Amino acid sequence: MAVRNAQQHGALVIEGPVHPRFAEVLNGEALGFLEDLARAFAPRILEALEQRQVRLERFAQGETLDFLPGTASIRAKEWKVAPLPHDLLRRTVEITGPTDRKMVINALNSGADVFMADFEDSNAPTWENLIEGQLNLRDAVRRKLSFDDPVSGKQYRLNERTAVLIVRPRGLHLPERHLSLDGAPIPGSLLDFGLYFFHNAHELLARGTGPYFYLPKLESHLEARIWNDVFLAGEEALRLEPGTIKATVLIETLPAAFEMDEILYELREHSAGLNCGRWDYIFSFIKTRQHDPRAVLPDRSQVTMEQPNMRAYTQLAVRTCHRRGVHSMGGMAAQIPIKNDEAKNKAALDKVRADKLREVRDGHDGTWVAHPGLVPIAREVFEAHMKGPNQLERLREYVNATAADLLQVPTGTRTEEGLRLNVRVGIQYIEAWLRGNGCVPLYSLMEDAATAEISRAQVWQWLHHGATLTDGRRVSPELIGTVIDDEMTRIEREIGTERFRSGRFPEARTLFEKISTAPRLETFLTLPAYEALERGLNEAARESSR
């Protein structure tokens, strides 16, 4: 039976239920470690988030992004990051996904070189999802992870050889409502990092690997400095050598694209390179330039990696990483193999091949996929053009991505179907997220929070700037309301009335419409959605206890 009353551990208060196994990761020593991290770093994280808002206000007043003059010497000097451990030298194919038991087994067994276990965009942060995810990873590290499907009867076990495990904690902006210090929620990033690192670092090292992380949504090298100090504090507490932790930073915000060298420099003892997180990057492009009517994007489906600003961003990442002796990872292939339609499946897989061919030719050292069925395809393309474990020798010195290149606005059209797709996908993703599912197959793509962020932000941008569609209509609140009505009807028809009525679609619609038509652009969808998620779970718990 779960213990639901708030529990005090030192100055920390656990406000989520403590199921029998939860105590394995929420023990006194681990909670003491978390308390030390939160006390030292929560104020710095809060200050960094405040600085993000200050910077956005400066952009609203007309300041433009550029490379930082104060760090020009870091960009000019020749330096390298610390050498990588042997099991991070080859990262040809990385697969990503949430931390539920079955998915962790399938991902580790997928044949990929790396599995990124995700507490962030593909995870809805229910207390159960988070702590069960920590238990699952703890079992996986010790090779004790198994799952017997009660429906199919199928047994899932780890293979003898599995992917290298990397963990993505939540971004700095997300709080953890179930664990508070001095009455305030601790940063979710510290919970995710802290529990995994505390319980597994020594075991990982004993097994010939190490504590490896992906860091999401950084906007500056000063935020990277916070993470570097977190790592140093963790290493000191566990009596590990400085530099034991290795972390890859996702360059998925527009401001971070101007500070790639500086981010690597701050993490130079701990760096495992950079990754081009393309979907969040497009969302950040909208958010960072939300006040600029000249920066209104076309349909998001037209903002491809062939757009000049996206080419500049990815090629600058390759050049920067290789100059510093570390990996530049390509972006996500979100396609899912399509059963029972050979023509559509072939078209989808052809897109994956073309995308991966572009990445490997540009010099990326590996790439991401969302489905095990894409691992062989991505590997085939990369290994046909990459003769060693990586392409660090390709320095790409001729690449010269200027601020104007990074800020160039993608060209294309704004269509009614683009508006409808944003509404349809955004509402369905939010509905699944509110039910505790952050990784959602929609229209033959595996979607996470980044897609919903682009969808709702683009609707807001078109409305805020009065964008005109190709048929001459201006995007207005009335048009958005009509489209939402139509798309709710379509969603019900596609998934069936029973499933529609048993879900949380009215709440998802309300949230999507509210943030898409608000006077100000919400910083992150997942912040108000987290409140709705918790309200729904609390109401369900009260209902079940009656």
C-alpha positions, -999 to +999 in steps of 0.1 A: +000+000+000+012+035-008+018+061+019+001+093+008+007+117+037+035+142+033+068+129+047+096+150+061+132+139+054+155+165+068+143+198+052+128+179+022+091+171+022+078+143-001+042+151-010+036+122-035+026+087-025+054+063-015+047+029-029+066-001-014+094-001-039+098+037-040+118+036-008+146+018-028+154+052-045+138+076-019+160+064+009+176+087+035+210+089+019+196+098-016+173+124-001+201+139+018+221+142-015+190+158-032+187+183-003+223+193-007+219+198-045+187+217-041+200+240-014+231+248-034+216+251-069+179+258-068+186+296-062+210+297-091+185+279-114+158+304-104+181+333-111+189+318-145+152+315-153+147+351-144+175+361-167+158+343-195+128+366-190+150+397-188+166+387-221+132+381-238+122+416-227+153+430-243+144+412-275+109+427-273+126+462-271+144+455-303+177+439-292+189+413-317+208+381-311+245+380-319+276+362-308+287+375-274+315+400-276+326+392-240+334+356-249+352+362-282+385+350-268+369+316-260+358+313-296+391+324-310+414+302-288+424+266-296+413+242-269+397+208-267+373+191-244+385+162-222+389+128-239+358+107-241+354+073-225+356+043-249+319+036-250+310+071-262+333+071-291+308+053-314+273+068-313+262+061-348+225+055-339+208+066-307+173+057-298+151+078-275+121+071-254+104+073-220+114+052-190+086+028-186+097-008-181+088-024-215+101+006-235+134+006-217+140-031-225+130-027-261+152+004-265+182-012-249+177-043-271+171-023-303+206-026-318+212+011-313+246+022-299+229+045-273+196+047-256+186+081-242+161+074-214+140+104-212+125+121-182+118+152-202+098+157-235+086+122-239+076+118-203+045+132-185+059+140-150+035+121-128+051+111-096+046+074-105+062+079-140+092+096-124+100+072-095+090+041-114+113+053-142+142+056-117+135+021-105+135+008-140+168+024-148+183+012-116+172-024-125+185-019-160+220-008-149+222-040-127+207-061-156+178-071-135+151-055-156+124-077-170+087-074-179+059-099-184+031-085-204-002-094-186-022-089-218-001-108-244+018-130-220+050-120-238+082-119-217+107-091-221+143-096-210+176-077-216+199-091-243+235-100-235+246-068-253+226-036-249+229+000-259+249+025-238+225+043-214+223+081-213+196+098-192+179+131-200+167+150-169+140+176-172+149+211-183+158+238-157+124+254-161+103+224-148+096+221-110+090+189-091+057+195-073+061+163-051+093+172-034+098+206-017+125+223+002+116+251+026+081+251+012+092+255-025+093+228-052+128+217-060+139+218-097+128+187-115+162+185-132+179+180-099+155+152-089+160+134-122+198+138-122+203+133-085+184+101-080+199+084-111+235+096-104+234+088-067+221+052-071+239+042-103+272+061-107+294+036-089+276+006-104+279+020-139+317+025-135+321-010-121+305-023-153+328-004-176+306+025-185+297+057-166+271+082-156+261+099-189+235+126-195+217+147-221+210+183-210+179+199-226+168+234-234+199+254-222+198+290-234+233+302-224+268+291-213+259+305-179+233+278-176+259+252-187+281+265-159+253+257-134+252+221-147+290+218-146+290+229-110+262+204-102+283+177-117+314+187-097+293+187-065+279+153-073+314+138-081+328+153-049+299+139-028+303+104-043+341+106-042+345+103-079+372+119-101+362+153-116+351+147-152+336+112-145+302+125-156+298+131-194+270+152-208+258+160-243+240+193-246+210+196-269+213+228-289+175+233-292+171+270-284+180+298-307+201+317-281+222+286-275+231+284-311+251+316-306+270+301-276+280+267-288+317+272-282+310+288-248+287+259-237+314+233-246+340+254-228+320+255-196+315+217-197+349+209-211+358+184-184+323+168-187+314+174-223+303+146-247+293+170-274+262+187-288+230+175-304+208+193-329+173+192-313+155+205-343+119+205-332+125+225-300+148+247-320+120+258-343+098+264-312+125+285-297+129+305-330+092+314-326+095+322-289+127+342-290+114+363-319+078+364-309+076+402-311+090+404-346+064+405-374+092+398-399+099+364-382+065+348-388+070+312-400+053+293-428+036+259-421+058+240-397+060+211-422+078+235-446+105+244-420+127+216-431+164+210-424+170+224-459+159+259-449+190+282-449+187+290-411+185+254-402+214+245-425+235+272-408+226+259-374+235+223-380+267+229-399+279+254-373+273+226-347+295+202-367+322+227-372+322+238-335+322+203-321+349+189-343+371+219-337+368+210-300+374+173-305+339+161-296+308+146-312+280+165-331+249+145-331+221+148-357+184+151-351+154+129-346+137+107-372+102+106-357+087+083-384+071+050-374+070+021-398+035+020-413+019-014-414-005-025-440+003+003-465+035-005-484+035+027-505+032+050-475+057+030-455+082+032-484+077+070-487+082+074-449+114+053-449+127+072-479+124+104-460+144+089-431+171+078-455+173+112-472+175+130-438+202+107-425+222+110-457+222+148-453+234+144-417+263+121-424+274+141-454+274+172-433+297+155-409+275+145-380+289+116-359+255+099-353+218+104-353+186+099-334+156+076-341+123+072-322+115+036-332+135+004-332+125-003-368+145+027-380+178+016-363+189-006-392+181+021-418+200+049-400+229+026-393+231+015-430+232+051-442+258+063-417+281+033-420+281+036-458+295+071-455+313+071-422+343+047-422+352+050-385+334+053-352+329+090-358+339+119-381+358+141-357+386+144-383+362+164-406+369+199-393+346+218-417+368+249-413+352+265-444+318+268-426+310+304-417+276+307-402+269+343-394+243+358-371+223+368-401+224+332-414+211+319-380+184+345-379+172+341-415+135+335-415+123+303-433+103+309-465+071+292-475+033+295-473+008+296-444-022+273-452-055+263-437-043+227-436-012+238-417-034+256-391-056+225-388-027+202-384-013+223-356-047+222-338-053+185-344-019+173-333-016+198-305-049+189-288-043+151-292-009+153-277-020+174-247-049+150-241-025+121-240-001+140-218-029+148-193-034+111-190+002+106-181+016+096-216+043+119-230+053+098-260+024+096-285+021+080-320+001+104-342-003+101-380+027+078-384+050+099-363+062+095-327+055+128-311+067+143-279+062+177-262+083+195-287+057+190-315+029+203-293+051+233-284+056+242-321+020+236-329+005+259-302+033+285-306+027+288-343-010+292-339-002+320-314+023+336-337-001+336-367-029+351-346-007+376-328+007+391-360-025+387-381-009+363-406-027+358-439-034+323-452-029+314-488-067+318-494-065+354-482-081+350-448-064+365-417-059+343-387-083+355-361-098+342-328-130+334-347-112+314-373-092+295-347-124+287-327-141+274-359-110+253-367-109+239-332-146+229-334-140+212-367-109+194-356-125+181-323-152+166-345-126+150-367-106+136-338-138+120-324-145+105-358-110+092-362-106+076-327-142+067-320-168+082-297-161+058-268-124+066-266-131+103-272-156+106-243-135+086-219-105+108-225-095+143-213-103+161-246-124+189-232-095+199-209-070+195-237-091+217-260-095+244-233-058+245-225-047+245-262-072+273-270-063+294-240-025+294-246-029+298-283-050+329-281-036+345-249-022+380-251+013+367-241+030+336-254+033+310-226+069+302-220+064+264-219+032+245-225+043+219-199+040+245-171+002+250-172-002+215-184+016+202-153-010+220-131-038+204-151-021+170-150-019+171-112-055+184-108-068+155-129-048+129-110-059+143-076-096+143-088-092+107-100-077+097-066-105+113-047-131+096-069-115+062-065-114+066-027-151+072-024 
